[in-house]
């Protein structure tokens, strides 16, 4: 009877941690899903203040870009760094590395999170069906709908996955630098899409919010899978202590 107590205690603690984590994740998801839903409704309703902000940013940035070729070159580079092709290459390299190290769950997490984000973005674009900004001299010719920005969403998800995978491997002084670089790259990629008149500001913000929600959801599912599947092995591998040793004497 007493020999099952440690196993039961560990399983109970694992389930308790899982329940607390699930509640925190649900609260975090609400904090990002609700703003996204509100933003989508405002875009669909063509809310005047939001439309004014979108059109003003489009026009002012485009006018500045027309007279500053160097600015356009930097924005093109940033935009290309966040393109679908770039993330496909990065994802493939990560998967190869994880498979080589036999980290099957992390490989599955990476594929599902990054590929799933792209599919989600396509579905939301089809539902919203917002046309892209129209300018006199476009710098890019992008197919498809505008809301939400695929580059912005991919940047949040992609750099988020990179940080989750590699941040624990970095020495503490380098962690802050890695987070700073990731945040700056995400912001730069999002800004470049507005500067090149490929998206409105609201498209980019929506991409950030939707990407954050998706990343949070996938991370929570992966952690729950790890906790629940790891509870039993942890219990079995726990060494005998105290009363169990006394019982053998």
Secondary structure, 3 states (H helix, E strand, C coil): CHHHHHHHHHHHHHHHHHHHHHHHHHHHHHHHHHHHHHHHHHHHCCCHHHHHHHHHHHHHHHHHHHCCHHHHHHHHHHHHHCCHHHHHHHHHHHHHHHHHCCCHHHHHHHHHHHHHHHHHHHHHHHHHCCCCCCCCCCCCCCCCCCCCCHHHHHHHHHHHHHHHHHHHHCCHHHHHHHHHHHHHHHHHHHHHHHHCCCCCHHHHHHHHHHHHHHHHHHHHHHHHHHHHHHHHHHHHHCCCCCHHHHHHC
